Amino acid sequence: MDENIVEKGLMIGANIVETNAKRYPKKRYLYGEVERSLEDRHSINILMGLRGAGKSVLLSQALAGKKYAYLQMDYAPLKSQNLYDMLQHLYKVKGMETIVLDEFQDCMDFSSLKAFHEETKGEVAILVSGSSAVALYPVELTRRVSKLILQPLSFREYLFFKKDILLSLLTLDEIIEGKGKDLIVYSSSIKEYMSESLPYLLEKEANILELLDKIIRHDLVVFRKINYENVAEVEKVVLSLALSKGETSFTSLSNKTGVEKTQIMRYISLLAEALLIKEVLPHGTSGHAVLKERKIYLTPPFRHGICKELRAEPDIGTLREEFFIQHTFGLSPKYLYGKGMPDFAIGKMTFEVGGPSKNWKQVPDYLVVDEKVPGKGELPLVAFGFLY
């Protein structure tokens, strides 16, 4: 191991932390959990998330003012170094008891990480992070890891980051009780949120297709999730999803793209691992429910962003459903199948999502409406943007 290379890496890392912490004072919703993970000396903590979600900034904020070792593993000279030797050097020679390895997908040496963790368990806090969620699923570390997933900005965070409007969180029960009805004054910002819900997109003019290209050609191809000859098919599936209207399933995607259904299922599974899409399961435990296909939604901002680049108009109904799913996903929403049924169920409650003309035909427990003042039994879609 070349100590000079490691020292240079530490200097670069310290500069990144200092610069990010000063430049970006606003903190994401996961900040407290990341802080706690930096005190955890019994698990390997893994921070995953979409490219552009702000993982490196979040780590910098949590590390500022502490004693730490922060290395960006995509720094080329570090790639030639033995990870186990570096970790030993950081702990035994440098006295570092908090070690953060960012962009870990450029290293992927889980065996060295495992060996070091087993030797120093209870003594060293280890956190690894990276832009490639599909790369950070170490089978050999299943019992030793604690995973954190950084979602895109919530609508609540978007108002804070973009417009400097800081509002309180809401629980689902509070929304049901009507505490979010005053938030309809912010409904006009939903459309722009759906095109800018990654911090990366707030910083500069960014091309969503370039971001998509990195996810597919780097995260999926480089980490051997797909072969290069599959790239065109995966891109076709994602573009078809973005341009689709109404219900999207494995079968409908296969019909639209000409890609075999079994391949569609495999691609969707990988894209879900990459956090690019969200799959919503059918409601119920019957055999019929188990046989039903999943509904597939793009994670914001990809539908709106891709359509904008292709000069197409995104389907407003699907955008509303994706807004709802993005913010309720942690509550395990399910879709209801069958003609005339409401859109979704969360627990025992059913919800129908729609615009100002949406009626009670599907007989949901609650009508979730956009672009109108909610009436009796109706809930404003915008209020669900305050769940995280």
C-alpha positions as CSV (number, residue, x, y, z in Angstrom):
1,M,0.0,0.0,0.0
2,D,1.3,3.5,-0.9
3,E,0.7,5.7,2.1
4,N,1.2,8.9,0.0
5,I,-1.8,7.9,-2.2
6,V,-4.0,7.3,0.8
7,E,-2.9,10.6,2.4
8,K,-3.7,12.4,-0.9
9,G,-7.1,10.6,-0.9
10,L,-7.8,11.8,2.6
11,M,-6.9,15.4,1.8
12,I,-9.2,15.4,-1.3
13,G,-12.0,13.8,0.8
14,A,-11.6,16.4,3.6
15,N,-11.8,19.2,1.1
16,I,-15.0,17.7,-0.4
17,V,-16.6,17.4,3.0
18,E,-15.6,21.0,4.0
19,T,-16.8,22.5,0.7
20,N,-20.1,20.6,0.5
21,A,-20.9,21.3,4.2
22,K,-20.4,25.1,3.7
23,R,-22.0,25.3,0.3
24,Y,-25.1,23.3,1.1
25,P,-26.6,24.0,4.5
26,K,-30.0,22.6,3.8
27,K,-30.4,19.0,4.9
28,R,-32.3,16.1,3.5
29,Y,-34.9,14.1,5.4
30,L,-32.4,11.2,6.0
31,Y,-29.8,13.4,7.7
32,G,-30.6,12.2,11.3
33,E,-30.4,8.5,10.2
34,V,-27.1,9.1,8.5
35,E,-25.7,10.8,11.6
36,R,-26.8,7.8,13.7
37,S,-25.2,5.4,11.3
38,L,-21.9,7.1,11.7
39,E,-22.1,6.1,15.4
40,D,-23.0,2.5,14.6
41,R,-19.9,0.3,15.2
42,H,-21.7,-3.1,14.9
43,S,-23.0,-3.0,11.3
44,I,-21.7,-1.9,7.9
45,N,-24.0,0.9,6.9
46,I,-24.8,1.2,3.2
47,L,-26.3,4.5,1.8
48,M,-27.9,3.9,-1.6
49,G,-29.9,6.2,-3.9
50,L,-30.4,7.4,-7.4
51,R,-27.7,9.4,-9.1
52,G,-28.1,13.0,-8.3
53,A,-30.1,12.4,-5.0
54,G,-27.4,14.2,-2.9
55,K,-25.7,11.3,-1.1
56,S,-22.2,12.8,-1.0
57,V,-23.6,16.2,0.2
58,L,-25.6,14.4,2.9
59,L,-22.5,12.5,4.1
60,S,-20.4,15.8,4.1
61,Q,-23.0,17.5,6.3
62,A,-23.1,14.6,8.7
63,L,-19.3,14.4,8.9
64,A,-18.5,18.1,9.3
65,G,-16.9,18.9,12.6
66,K,-16.1,15.2,13.4
67,K,-13.0,13.1,13.2
68,Y,-13.3,10.9,10.2
69,A,-11.7,9.3,7.2
70,Y,-13.7,10.0,4.0
71,L,-12.4,8.5,0.8
72,Q,-14.0,8.8,-2.7
73,M,-13.3,5.4,-4.2
74,D,-13.6,6.7,-7.8
75,Y,-10.3,8.6,-7.2
76,A,-8.2,6.7,-9.7
77,P,-5.0,6.2,-7.7
78,L,-7.0,4.6,-4.9
79,K,-8.2,1.9,-7.2
80,S,-4.8,0.3,-7.3
81,Q,-4.5,0.1,-3.5
82,N,-5.5,-2.9,-1.4
83,L,-8.7,-2.0,0.5
84,Y,-8.0,-4.2,3.5
85,D,-4.5,-2.6,4.0
86,M,-6.0,0.9,3.6
87,L,-8.7,0.2,6.2
88,Q,-6.1,-1.2,8.6
89,H,-3.9,1.9,8.1
90,L,-6.8,4.3,8.7
91,Y,-7.7,2.6,11.9
92,K,-4.4,1.5,13.4
93,V,-2.1,4.2,12.2
94,K,-4.4,7.2,11.7
95,G,-6.6,6.3,14.6
96,M,-9.8,6.8,12.6
97,E,-12.9,5.2,14.2
98,T,-15.3,6.6,11.6
99,I,-14.6,5.5,8.0
100,V,-16.7,6.5,5.0
101,L,-16.1,5.1,1.6
102,D,-18.1,7.0,-1.0
103,E,-18.6,5.9,-4.7
104,F,-17.9,2.4,-3.4
105,Q,-19.2,0.9,-6.7
106,D,-15.8,1.8,-8.2
107,C,-14.2,-0.6,-5.6
108,M,-16.6,-3.4,-4.9
109,D,-14.2,-5.2,-2.6
110,F,-16.7,-6.6,-0.2
111,S,-14.4,-9.4,1.0
112,S,-11.9,-6.9,2.4
113,L,-14.7,-4.9,3.9
114,K,-16.1,-8.0,5.6
115,A,-12.7,-9.1,7.0
116,F,-12.0,-5.7,8.4
117,H,-15.5,-5.3,9.9
118,E,-15.2,-8.7,11.6
119,E,-11.9,-7.8,13.2
120,T,-13.0,-4.3,14.4
121,K,-16.7,-4.8,15.1
122,G,-17.6,-2.6,18.1
123,E,-14.6,-0.4,17.4
124,V,-15.0,1.2,14.0
125,A,-18.1,2.8,12.3
126,I,-18.1,2.0,8.6
127,L,-20.4,3.5,6.0
128,V,-20.2,2.9,2.3
129,S,-22.2,4.8,-0.3
130,G,-22.5,5.1,-4.0
131,S,-24.4,6.3,-7.0
132,S,-25.0,2.8,-8.2
133,A,-27.7,1.2,-6.1
134,V,-27.6,-2.0,-8.2
135,A,-23.9,-2.5,-7.2
136,L,-24.4,-2.2,-3.5
137,Y,-26.3,-5.4,-2.8
138,P,-23.5,-7.5,-1.2
139,V,-24.8,-11.1,-0.7
140,E,-21.8,-12.0,1.5
141,L,-22.7,-9.2,3.9
142,T,-26.4,-9.7,4.2
143,R,-26.4,-10.3,7.9
144,R,-23.9,-7.5,8.6
145,V,-25.4,-4.5,6.8
146,S,-27.9,-1.8,7.6
147,K,-29.2,-0.1,4.5
148,L,-30.4,3.4,4.0
149,I,-32.1,4.5,0.8
150,L,-32.1,8.2,-0.1
151,Q,-35.2,8.9,-2.1
152,P,-35.6,11.9,-4.5
153,L,-36.7,15.1,-2.9
154,S,-40.2,15.0,-1.4
155,F,-42.5,17.8,-2.5
156,R,-42.0,19.3,1.0
157,E,-38.2,19.2,0.6
158,Y,-38.6,20.7,-2.9
159,L,-40.4,23.7,-1.6
160,F,-37.6,24.2,1.0
161,F,-34.7,23.6,-1.4
162,K,-36.1,25.5,-4.4
163,K,-38.3,28.2,-2.8
164,D,-36.9,28.4,0.8
165,I,-40.4,27.5,2.2
166,L,-40.0,25.2,5.2
167,L,-43.2,23.4,6.3
168,S,-43.9,20.7,8.8
169,L,-44.2,17.0,8.1
170,L,-47.6,15.3,8.0
171,T,-48.6,11.8,8.9
172,L,-51.2,9.9,6.9
173,D,-53.6,10.1,9.8
174,E,-53.2,13.9,9.9
175,I,-53.9,14.1,6.1
176,I,-57.0,11.9,6.6
177,E,-58.2,14.2,9.4
178,G,-57.9,17.2,6.9
179,K,-54.9,18.9,8.3
180,G,-53.3,19.3,4.8
181,K,-56.2,21.1,3.1
182,D,-54.5,24.5,3.5
183,L,-51.6,23.2,1.4
184,I,-53.6,23.5,-1.8
185,V,-52.0,26.9,-2.2
186,Y,-48.8,25.0,-3.3
187,S,-50.5,22.7,-5.8
188,S,-49.4,24.8,-8.7
189,S,-45.8,23.7,-8.0
190,I,-46.5,20.0,-8.4
191,K,-45.8,20.0,-12.1
192,E,-42.4,21.7,-11.8
193,Y,-41.6,19.3,-8.8
194,M,-42.2,16.3,-11.1
195,S,-39.5,17.6,-13.5
196,E,-36.9,18.7,-10.8
197,S,-37.2,16.3,-7.9
198,L,-33.5,15.5,-7.7
199,P,-31.1,18.0,-6.1
200,Y,-28.8,17.5,-9.1
201,L,-31.4,19.0,-11.4
202,L,-31.7,22.1,-9.2
203,E,-28.0,22.9,-9.4
204,K,-27.6,23.3,-13.1
205,E,-29.1,22.7,-16.5
206,A,-29.0,18.9,-16.6
207,N,-30.1,16.5,-19.3
208,I,-32.3,13.7,-17.8
209,L,-31.4,11.4,-20.8
210,E,-27.7,11.7,-19.8
211,L,-28.6,10.6,-16.3
212,L,-30.6,7.7,-17.6
213,D,-27.8,6.7,-19.9
214,K,-25.4,6.5,-16.9
215,I,-27.8,4.3,-15.0
216,I,-28.3,1.9,-17.8
217,R,-24.9,1.9,-19.5
218,H,-22.8,2.2,-16.3
219,D,-24.8,0.9,-13.4
220,L,-26.4,-2.0,-15.2
221,V,-23.8,-2.9,-17.8
222,V,-20.6,-2.3,-15.9
223,F,-21.8,-4.2,-12.9
224,R,-22.8,-7.2,-15.1
225,K,-26.6,-6.9,-14.6
226,I,-27.2,-6.8,-18.3
227,N,-25.0,-7.4,-21.4
228,Y,-24.2,-4.5,-23.7
229,E,-26.4,-6.0,-26.4
230,N,-29.4,-5.6,-24.0
231,V,-29.0,-1.8,-23.7
232,A,-31.2,-0.9,-26.6
233,E,-34.0,-3.1,-25.2
234,V,-33.8,-1.6,-21.7
235,E,-33.8,1.9,-23.1
236,K,-36.8,1.1,-25.2
237,V,-38.6,-0.2,-22.1
238,V,-37.9,2.9,-20.1
239,L,-38.9,5.3,-22.9
240,S,-42.1,3.3,-23.5
241,L,-42.8,3.6,-19.8
242,A,-42.3,7.4,-19.9
243,L,-44.6,7.8,-22.9
244,S,-47.3,5.4,-21.7
245,K,-50.8,6.4,-20.6
246,G,-52.9,4.6,-18.1
247,E,-52.1,1.2,-16.6
248,T,-48.6,-0.2,-17.3
249,S,-47.8,-3.8,-16.7
250,F,-45.3,-6.4,-17.9
251,T,-47.8,-7.5,-20.6
252,S,-48.6,-4.0,-21.9
253,L,-44.9,-3.2,-22.0
254,S,-44.2,-6.4,-24.0
255,N,-47.0,-5.5,-26.4
256,K,-45.7,-2.0,-26.9
257,T,-42.0,-2.7,-27.2
258,G,-41.9,-6.2,-28.8
259,V,-39.6,-7.4,-26.1
260,E,-40.5,-10.8,-24.6
261,K,-42.4,-10.7,-21.4
262,T,-39.8,-12.7,-19.5
263,Q,-37.2,-10.2,-20.5
264,I,-39.4,-7.3,-19.5
265,M,-39.8,-8.8,-16.1
266,R,-36.0,-9.2,-15.7
267,Y,-35.4,-5.6,-16.8
268,I,-38.1,-4.2,-14.5
269,S,-36.6,-6.0,-11.6
270,L,-33.1,-4.5,-12.3
271,L,-34.5,-1.0,-12.9
272,A,-36.3,-1.3,-9.5
273,E,-33.0,-2.3,-7.9
274,A,-31.5,0.8,-9.5
275,L,-34.4,2.8,-7.9
276,L,-35.4,4.1,-11.3
277,I,-38.9,2.6,-11.1
278,K,-41.3,1.5,-8.4
279,E,-43.4,-1.6,-8.5
280,V,-46.8,-1.6,-6.9
281,L,-48.2,-5.0,-5.9
282,P,-51.9,-6.1,-6.2
283,H,-54.0,-5.8,-3.0
284,G,-55.1,-9.0,-1.3
285,T,-53.7,-12.4,-0.4
286,S,-55.9,-14.7,-2.5
287,G,-54.4,-16.9,-5.2
288,H,-55.9,-14.6,-7.8
289,A,-54.2,-11.6,-6.3
290,V,-50.8,-13.4,-6.3
291,L,-51.2,-14.1,-10.0
292,K,-51.9,-10.5,-10.9
293,E,-49.1,-8.5,-12.4
294,R,-47.5,-5.6,-10.7
295,K,-48.1,-2.0,-11.8
296,I,-45.0,-0.1,-12.8
297,Y,-44.3,3.5,-12.2
298,L,-41.2,5.7,-13.0
299,T,-39.6,7.4,-10.1
300,P,-39.9,11.2,-10.4
301,P,-38.5,13.1,-12.2
302,F,-38.0,10.6,-15.0
303,R,-41.4,10.5,-16.7
304,H,-41.7,14.3,-17.0
305,G,-38.0,14.8,-17.8
306,I,-37.9,12.2,-20.5
307,C,-41.1,13.5,-22.1
308,K,-39.7,17.0,-22.1
309,E,-36.5,15.9,-23.9
310,L,-38.6,14.0,-26.4
311,R,-41.0,16.9,-26.8
312,A,-43.9,14.8,-25.7
313,E,-46.7,15.7,-23.2
314,P,-46.6,13.3,-20.2
315,D,-49.8,11.7,-19.2
316,I,-51.2,13.9,-16.3
317,G,-53.1,11.1,-14.8
318,T,-50.1,8.9,-14.5
319,L,-48.0,11.8,-13.1
320,R,-50.6,12.3,-10.4
321,E,-50.4,8.6,-9.5
322,E,-46.6,8.7,-9.5
323,F,-46.7,11.7,-7.1
324,F,-49.0,9.7,-4.8
325,I,-46.9,6.5,-5.0
326,Q,-43.6,8.3,-4.5
327,H,-44.7,9.8,-1.3
328,T,-46.7,6.8,0.1
329,F,-44.2,4.1,-1.0
330,G,-42.9,3.7,2.6
331,L,-46.5,2.8,3.6
332,S,-46.7,-0.1,1.2
333,P,-49.5,1.0,-1.1
334,K,-51.2,-1.7,-3.2
335,Y,-53.3,-1.4,-6.3
336,L,-56.8,-2.7,-6.5
337,Y,-57.6,-4.9,-9.5
338,G,-61.0,-5.4,-11.1
339,K,-63.3,-3.1,-13.1
340,G,-64.6,-0.1,-11.3
341,M,-62.3,-0.5,-8.3
342,P,-60.4,2.5,-6.6
343,D,-56.8,3.0,-7.5
344,F,-54.9,2.1,-4.3
345,A,-55.2,0.7,-0.8
346,I,-53.0,1.6,2.1
347,G,-53.8,-0.7,5.0
348,K,-57.6,-0.9,5.1
349,M,-58.2,2.5,3.4
350,T,-58.8,2.9,-0.3
351,F,-57.9,5.9,-2.4
352,E,-58.8,7.1,-5.9
353,V,-56.4,9.7,-7.4
354,G,-57.5,12.2,-10.0
355,G,-58.0,15.7,-11.3
356,P,-60.7,18.3,-10.8
357,S,-63.3,16.2,-12.7
358,K,-62.7,13.0,-10.8
359,N,-65.9,11.6,-9.2
360,W,-66.9,8.9,-6.7
361,K,-67.8,6.3,-9.3
362,Q,-65.2,3.9,-7.9
363,V,-66.5,4.3,-4.4
364,P,-63.1,4.8,-2.6
365,D,-62.9,5.7,1.1
366,Y,-61.1,8.9,0.0
367,L,-60.9,10.8,-3.2
368,V,-57.4,12.3,-3.7
369,V,-57.8,15.4,-5.9
370,D,-55.6,17.8,-7.8
371,E,-56.3,21.3,-9.1
372,K,-59.4,21.9,-7.0
373,V,-60.5,22.8,-3.5
374,P,-61.3,19.4,-1.8
375,G,-64.9,18.8,-1.0
376,K,-66.4,16.5,1.7
377,G,-64.4,13.2,1.9
378,E,-61.8,14.6,-0.5
379,L,-58.1,15.0,0.2
380,P,-55.6,17.3,-1.7
381,L,-53.0,15.4,-3.6
382,V,-50.4,18.0,-2.6
383,A,-50.8,17.0,1.1
384,F,-49.3,13.6,0.4
385,G,-46.1,15.4,-0.6
386,F,-45.4,16.2,3.1
387,L,-45.2,12.5,4.3
388,Y,-41.3,12.7,4.3
